[in-house]
Amino acid sequence: MKQDDIKSNVLTTTLESAVNWGRKHSLWPIPFGTACCGIEFMGV
């Protein structure tokens, strides 16, 4: 492997940054709103 290949294919980050990215891009509200009681929550 060349040094340039390693730099373009390896991602370094902190655990906090990775967790925050996951929280920001999480899709949990979408299924929550379409769940069985989602309509009841929308009505409140």
N, CA, C and O atoms as a DFTB+ gen file, in Angstrom:
176 C
 N C O
     1  1       0.835      -1.187       0.000
     2  2       0.000       0.000       0.000
     3  2       0.874       1.243       0.000
     4  3       1.930       1.300       0.631
     5  1       0.399       2.214      -0.720
     6  2       1.090       3.499      -0.725
     7  2       0.594       4.348       0.437
     8  3      -0.508       4.139       0.945
     9  1       1.396       5.285       0.844
    10  2       1.028       6.178       1.944
    11  2      -0.229       6.979       1.597
    12  3      -1.061       7.223       2.471
    13  1      -0.377       7.389       0.341
    14  2      -1.561       8.151      -0.075
    15  2      -2.836       7.316       0.035
    16  3      -3.899       7.844       0.363
    17  1      -2.731       6.012      -0.239
    18  2      -3.897       5.136      -0.119
    19  2      -4.376       5.051       1.320
    20  3      -5.580       5.045       1.578
    21  1      -3.454       4.985       2.243
    22  2      -3.819       4.900       3.657
    23  2      -4.513       6.179       4.102
    24  3      -5.530       6.118       4.793
    25  1      -3.985       7.329       3.722
    26  2      -4.578       8.599       4.127
    27  2      -5.986       8.777       3.575
    28  3      -6.831       9.385       4.232
    29  1      -6.252       8.260       2.382
    30  2      -7.571       8.455       1.785
    31  2      -8.589       7.408       2.230
    32  3      -9.781       7.576       1.972
    33  1      -8.156       6.336       2.890
    34  2      -9.071       5.263       3.270
    35  2      -9.212       5.044       4.766
    36  3      -9.964       4.162       5.182
    37  1      -8.520       5.809       5.582
    38  2      -8.580       5.630       7.028
    39  2      -9.209       6.863       7.652
    40  3      -8.798       7.990       7.372
    41  1     -10.194       6.649       8.487
    42  2     -10.890       7.738       9.166
    43  2     -10.506       7.704      10.638
    44  3     -10.612       6.664      11.287
    45  1     -10.067       8.825      11.156
    46  2      -9.762       8.911      12.579
    47  2     -10.685       9.942      13.212
    48  3     -10.929      11.007      12.645
    49  1     -11.188       9.615      14.381
    50  2     -12.105      10.502      15.086
    51  2     -12.086      10.149      16.563
    52  3     -11.407       9.210      16.978
    53  1     -12.825      10.895      17.343
    54  2     -12.973      10.558      18.755
    55  2     -14.297       9.831      18.942
    56  3     -15.193       9.926      18.103
    57  1     -14.411       9.118      20.028
    58  2     -15.654       8.412      20.313
    59  2     -16.804       9.397      20.454
    60  3     -17.913       9.130      19.990
    61  1     -16.549      10.524      21.088
    62  2     -17.589      11.531      21.274
    63  2     -18.097      12.054      19.931
    64  3     -19.303      12.227      19.751
    65  1     -17.202      12.302      19.001
    66  2     -17.610      12.774      17.679
    67  2     -18.431      11.721      16.944
    68  3     -19.411      12.053      16.278
    69  1     -18.040      10.462      17.060
    70  2     -18.777       9.388      16.402
    71  2     -20.173       9.238      16.998
    72  3     -21.141       9.045      16.262
    73  1     -20.288       9.323      18.311
    74  2     -21.595       9.208      18.968
    75  2     -22.480      10.388      18.598
    76  3     -23.666      10.207      18.323
    77  1     -21.923      11.589      18.587
    78  2     -22.706      12.764      18.212
    79  2     -23.177      12.686      16.769
    80  3     -24.292      13.106      16.461
    81  1     -22.337      12.151      15.874
    82  2     -22.745      11.982      14.482
    83  2     -23.913      10.996      14.398
    84  3     -24.868      11.224      13.655
    85  1     -23.838       9.909      15.155
    86  2     -24.920       8.934      15.164
    87  2     -26.213       9.518      15.697
    88  3     -27.286       9.216      15.175
    89  1     -26.136      10.338      16.716
    90  2     -27.330      10.980      17.260
    91  2     -27.938      11.951      16.258
    92  3     -29.159      12.027      16.123
    93  1     -27.094      12.687      15.563
    94  2     -27.572      13.683      14.603
    95  2     -28.262      13.024      13.409
    96  3     -29.249      13.552      12.897
    97  1     -27.757      11.889      12.969
    98  2     -28.276      11.237      11.771
    99  2     -29.180      10.044      12.085
   100  3     -29.450       9.223      11.208
   101  1     -29.638       9.946      13.306
   102  2     -30.497       8.840      13.700
   103  2     -31.883       8.983      13.075
   104  3     -32.397      10.092      12.934
   105  1     -32.475       7.866      12.706
   106  2     -33.806       7.877      12.092
   107  2     -34.890       7.408      13.056
   108  3     -35.985       7.066      12.610
   109  1     -34.625       7.380      14.370
   110  2     -35.609       6.825      15.299
   111  2     -36.925       7.585      15.321
   112  3     -37.946       6.942      15.571
   113  1     -37.004       8.911      15.079
   114  2     -38.317       9.559      15.121
   115  2     -39.244       9.113      13.994
   116  3     -40.464       9.187      14.141
   117  1     -38.695       8.655      12.880
   118  2     -39.542       8.273      11.745
   119  2     -40.403       7.053      12.082
   120  3     -41.620       7.131      11.918
   121  1     -39.837       5.923      12.545
   122  2     -40.705       4.801      12.891
   123  2     -41.564       5.080      14.124
   124  3     -42.648       4.515      14.270
   125  1     -41.079       5.950      15.007
   126  2     -41.856       6.267      16.203
   127  2     -43.180       6.919      15.820
   128  3     -44.213       6.607      16.412
   129  1     -43.165       7.818      14.841
   130  2     -44.382       8.518      14.429
   131  2     -45.347       7.630      13.679
   132  3     -46.542       7.922      13.628
   133  1     -44.854       6.550      13.094
   134  2     -45.730       5.661      12.338
   135  2     -46.088       4.406      13.135
   136  3     -46.719       3.494      12.600
   137  1     -45.694       4.353      14.393
   138  2     -45.999       3.192      15.224
   139  2     -47.491       3.170      15.557
   140  3     -48.229       4.080      15.181
   141  1     -47.920       2.148      16.251
   142  2     -49.337       1.968      16.540
   143  2     -49.920       3.128      17.331
   144  3     -51.071       3.504      17.110
   145  1     -49.161       3.692      18.236
   146  2     -49.696       4.794      19.029
   147  2     -49.195       6.149      18.540
   148  3     -49.365       7.152      19.233
   149  1     -48.580       6.197      17.357
   150  2     -48.102       7.456      16.808
   151  2     -49.228       8.437      16.555
   152  3     -49.068       9.639      16.769
   153  1     -50.366       7.935      16.102
   154  2     -51.521       8.798      15.840
   155  2     -52.024       9.402      17.146
   156  3     -52.426      10.565      17.178
   157  1     -52.005       8.626      18.210
   158  2     -52.438       9.144      19.514
   159  2     -51.506      10.245      20.002
   160  3     -51.965      11.244      20.556
   161  1     -50.200      10.073      19.803
   162  2     -49.254      11.112      20.202
   163  2     -49.438      12.371      19.370
   164  3     -49.296      13.479      19.887
   165  1     -49.751      12.218      18.096
   166  2     -49.965      13.386      17.243
   167  2     -51.221      14.142      17.645
   168  3     -51.301      15.358      17.472
   169  1     -52.188      13.432      18.174
   170  2     -53.438      14.066      18.580
   171  2     -53.329      14.839      19.887
   172  3     -54.180      15.675      20.188
   173  1     -52.296      14.566      20.656
   174  2     -52.127      15.241      21.949
   175  2     -51.514      16.537      21.760
   176  3     -51.288      17.261      22.731
